[in-house]
Amino acid sequence: MILLPAHPQPKDNEILSSWMVRLAFANGLPLHTFYSAYLGYKEPIWSRDIDRHPSDGLLNVISRRSGQALEKLKSLTLSSYEGFLFERLPLTGNSPWIIPAGLFHRTRQRAGMQFCPLCLRDDVVPYYRRCWRLALYAMCEHHLCIMREYCPSCSTPVAFHRHGIGRGKDIPAGALRFCHRCDVDLSQTPPDHLFWSEARSFSRLVATIKSLEQPGSNLWHVFSPCGVPFFQGIRVLIGVINGRNGHGLRQQLGEIFGIKIGNDDPKKHFDFEGLGAKERLTLLLAVIWLTDDWPKRFLNLCSLAKFTRSRLAEDFRALPFWLACMADEYLDSRSYVLSSEEIIAAGYYLKNKQQTVTWQLLGVTLGLPRDSAKAAWQIWTSRNS
């Protein structure tokens, strides 16, 4: 098989769709013409989220004509985070930590892709990073600015695959730097920084973000031996703070940091992945702060907000072990309910001591308040009448 005239190498941490667009444009062709007519791949490409699970047929065609190994191409996809950020990436539907694209034909109804304007400005050849699809990546690890999701001029989501669509429409040099709709240079977007008063949690979040591309760096050994349970717990805590039961937690955190944390509008408690970058960033920083000095800080916050175990998760079995253990040990405010067998055993204990079984003595023996002691005595008398 003859290699393509131009076959640029994938950039560091580049996402598959970005490289596929650059590959077509480097060979001087619009996307549909390049993949359908030139490479002969007739199946739909851009109406799907190809950064999740591209078809083997597509990858095989690209591999043969570009000289890139199949494993290299697969490493450009979001499935490369499996076993680290999440257990499995589903073929379709929303997935934890992945910003949804909201695909409708070839258009994007939701953000889907973020960008750092300063990274695009620094790039000799502009390209989009794989980690920019992650909701966890709300801040650029290099420039520490909040990630952007929409064109600052026309508010259109980033969709670099739509460059060159339309009769007579040229593909600009460095196309990925520009908005496909209004041609504004995205790299000139003014960067936005968040003021956060607590330096340690800020540094820990930056280190956590950097670990996304360095899976060997273990920042969560206190919580879990691997990444998946740690990130599951982080997402649960974010959901709790930003959920319908988290008003007290949000209020306390807002007073601590002097900044709004989460959303108090009951109609706008979206999944974390559907929130804007700034809102995601404040929630992440708050949770990372809570996990420092774990679980003392979190328990103090729960005490102030009168937050109990039952509010932590609707399905308690879904909690990772490190979070479930903490909740069972420190947040469980449920009273222990004595079984009938325990009450009967206490009654026989008193009889063996030659004492008359009264509700008062049952209460003292079992450590029960007045009403519970009377209820226990009724169970005793019903068994011994």
Secondary structure, DSSP 8 states (H G I E B T S, - for coil): ----S------TTB-HHHHHHHHHHHTT--HHIIIIIIS---S--TTS-TTT---HHHHHHHHHHH---HHHHHTTSGGGGBTTTBS---SSS--TTB----EETTEESS----B-HHHHHH-SS---BGGGGBTT--B-TTT--B-B-B-TTT--B--GGGTT-STT----TTGGGB-TTT--BGGGS-------S-HHHHHHHHHHHHGGG-TT--S-TTT-SSHHHHHHHHHHHHHHHHSTT-HHHHHHHHHHHTS--S---TT----GGGS-HHHHHHHHHHHHHHHTTTTHHHHHHHHHHT--GGGT-SSGGGS-HHHHHHIIIII--------HHHHHHHHHHHHHTT----HHHHHHHHT--HHHHHHHHHHHHHH--
